[in-house]
Amino acid sequence: MYLTTEKKQEIFAKHGKSNADTGSAEGQVALFTYRINHLTEHLKVNRKDFNTEKSLVRLVGKRKALLDYLKNKDIERYRAIIAELGLRK
């Protein structure tokens, strides 16, 4: 599997307060970004996998909602996570 428990803990440790901080918006956005990148690569090879395409669209929507929440709540944290993950917005 592409996303192991160790990989999740590494993502949350890097972008959250600790590796057990799964509830922070930054950690969730980082996890969604990792999953979005993986699904994008999968869809480049498997163009007709429509279930994965639907899941990808759903994940992008969830990430956008979290980023909008973060932008309204604390603009500095929003700018930091955008710069750190290299997202365009």
N, C-alpha and C positions, 0 to 999 in steps of 0.2 A: 504494500500500500504506500502511496506517495506521502501521506501525512501521518506520521507516527506520533506517539505521545511525546517522545523526546523532541521532535521537531516543533510541536505545539508549545512545549515548555520553553524552547529556545526563542520562539517568536515572541511569546508573552514576556520573557525575561528581557529581551532587547527593547521592546516597545512599551511595556507596562511597568509597573512598580516592582513586580517580582514575577517569578515563573508561575505562581499560583494566582496572579491577578488577572483572571479571565474576564472580569466584568468591565474593565476600563474601555472606554471608547477607542483609545489609541490601539490597544491590543486587539480588539475585535476588527478594526479597520485593517490592521496589518495582516491578520489571519485571512480576512476576506480577500485582500490583495494577493496573498500567496495562492489561495485557491483559484482566484480569477485567472492568474497567470498560468496555472497548471491546466485549467480547462480550456484556455485559449490555445495553448500548444496542442492539446488533444484534438480540438476542433480543426486545427490546421491539417491534421492527418486524416481525421474522420469527418469529412464534410457533411455527411448525411445523418449524423447522430443528433437528431432533433431534441431528444430528451436532455442531453447535455447542454444544448444550446438554450433551452428553456431554463435550466438550472443556472446557467451563466448569466442570463438576463436578470433572474431573480436575485442573484448575489450582487450584481452591479447595483440594483435598486436598493438593496439593504445597505451596501456601503455608502451610497449617495445619501441615504436617510441619516446614517450615523454621522457622516461628514457635515451635513446641514445642521444637525443637532449640535455638533461640536463648534461649528462656526457661530451659531447663535449663543452658545453658552460661554465659550472662552476662545476668542479669536487667536490668541497666542498659541494655544495648544493645537488649534486647527492648522495654523501656518507651519508649526513645527512638524506635525505628522505629514503634511503635504510635501514639505521639503525632504523629509527623511525617506519617504517611500518613493519620491520622484513622480508623484501624481500630477497631472495637468488639471487645472480647474480655473 
